[in-house]
Amino acid sequence: MIDVKSSLAILSQREFVDRLEKIGEQKYHDKHPFHQRMHEGTLTRQEMQRWIANRFYYQKCLPIKDALVLSKLPERSDRIRWRERIIDHDGLSENDGGINAWLQLAKAAGISREELLDGHHFLPGAIFAVDAYVNYCRLNPWWLAVASSLTEVFAPRLVSYRIEILETHYSWIDSEGLNYFRARLSQAPRDSEHGLELVMRAADTYEKQMQALKAVEFKCDVLWSLLDAIEHG
Amino acid sequence: MIDVKSSLAILSQREFVDRLEKIGEQKYHDKHPFHQRMHEGTLTRQEMQRWIANRFYYQKCLPIKDALVLSKLPERSDRIRWRERIIDHDGLSENDGGINAWLQLAKAAGISREELLDGHHFLPGAIFAVDAYVNYCRLNPWWLAVASSLTEVFAPRLVSYRIEILETHYSWIDSEGLNYFRARLSQAPRDSEHGLELVMRAADTYEKQMQALKAVEFKCDVLWSLLDAIEHG
């Protein structure tokens, strides 16, 4: 009996990235009504603050997620590269890094460090979505955890546009508060390049490649669901 | 009704460390017959190689264990400090770090990098003991995972003695191979200081302090069991 499934040819990196891009076009959170309204400049100050505060729960969980992925990566050379993500978010010291930069964004938008850190702003839907992502990375094989990070392929375009939008429509947020996004413009491409390399290496059958793309869809659902929670407030 | 248990007074750091030292005196692996023979200089070349090869499984799992602990540490400042352990073991690049230094020790003792990395030297008992340690850190609250690392309090004395012993009795191992141990002389005290600080902060009742000491005993059992496996060969 011919195994029809296994006879499907493995995709080249080019073809894989094409499929990835299609997922991005359909499911990435830049299409979410809340982001659409952010981009039109029609979010209220309160809505913007709610986004910043709840998105902080995501930011705060990223080094945790990345440490879980690190604990699974079989190759030392890959752990050394993946470690940069933890350093990017946690910082070289307490006074730098992505989490600190997000706290500065919050401050620039009128939310104090203390009230953000005490967690009372976090909506249950936001927590559940982010925890689903962390647990996905905790419980799945490393290459699926890595694949779920590939939304980073789409991130620079959105982030670069977001900087413009915030400067134009939400100028009540001090421009210094946008340093988090500026740093991501160089970090995300470096990260997604490594992520893609790892997934292409590990997903060595067409079926595994499809699983990897499912992981990206899952991650799109996480980001979308986070915005749903923020939109409903 | 008086809760007798809770009426036991919390130990000062001094008292806690005294109890810790007592565990070390009774259960630390420097008392294991295999280590005793190592120190007397009576291990055969084959036994020494077996120790180096199987202890490598422990070394190789340390950054994995430390990434799991990192993923649980609630404070960013502690994660930044704990991260140093991962950097120490995995290295700044593939050409340095503790794992690399252990591979050099193995080479100095006549075991090639390739045969060590392919894993066929690892004895089941050694794997089970080390995996028990990693899983303890994976499955327990962060402060117990941290407490289990406190055997580092006892390590510098043993490691410093070991350098002497190896240079004296096992001079067929090139002295350059001993760099791993030289590095640990400064790393272990820094690590155990942070570990102790974390445990004293988190174990805020006498009962929790007793649990933390149990974690240290557990870790002593792991190291002892690793030597049992190596001794039986």
Boltz contact constraints between the chains, C-beta under 6 A:
constraints:
  - contact:
      token1: [A, 64]
      token2: [B, 71]
      max_distance: 6.0
  - contact:
      token1: [A, 67]
      token2: [B, 67]
      max_distance: 6.0
  - contact:
      token1: [A, 67]
      token2: [B, 70]
      max_distance: 6.0
  - contact:
      token1: [A, 67]
      token2: [B, 71]
      max_distance: 6.0
  - contact:
      token1: [A, 68]
      token2: [B, 71]
      max_distance: 6.0
  - contact:
      token1: [A, 70]
      token2: [B, 67]
      max_distance: 6.0
  - contact:
      token1: [A, 71]
      token2: [B, 64]
      max_distance: 6.0
  - contact:
      token1: [A, 71]
      token2: [B, 67]
      max_distance: 6.0
  - contact:
      token1: [A, 71]
      token2: [B, 68]
      max_distance: 6.0
  - contact:
      token1: [A, 76]
      token2: [B, 90]
      max_distance: 6.0
  - contact:
      token1: [A, 77]
      token2: [B, 94]
      max_distance: 6.0
  - contact:
      token1: [A, 79]
      token2: [B, 90]
      max_distance: 6.0
  - contact:
      token1: [A, 80]
      token2: [B, 90]
      max_distance: 6.0
  - contact:
      token1: [A, 90]
      token2: [B, 76]
      max_distance: 6.0
  - contact:
      token1: [A, 90]
      token2: [B, 79]
      max_distance: 6.0
  - contact:
      token1: [A, 90]
      token2: [B, 80]
      max_distance: 6.0
  - contact:
      token1: [A, 94]
      token2: [B, 77]
      max_distance: 6.0
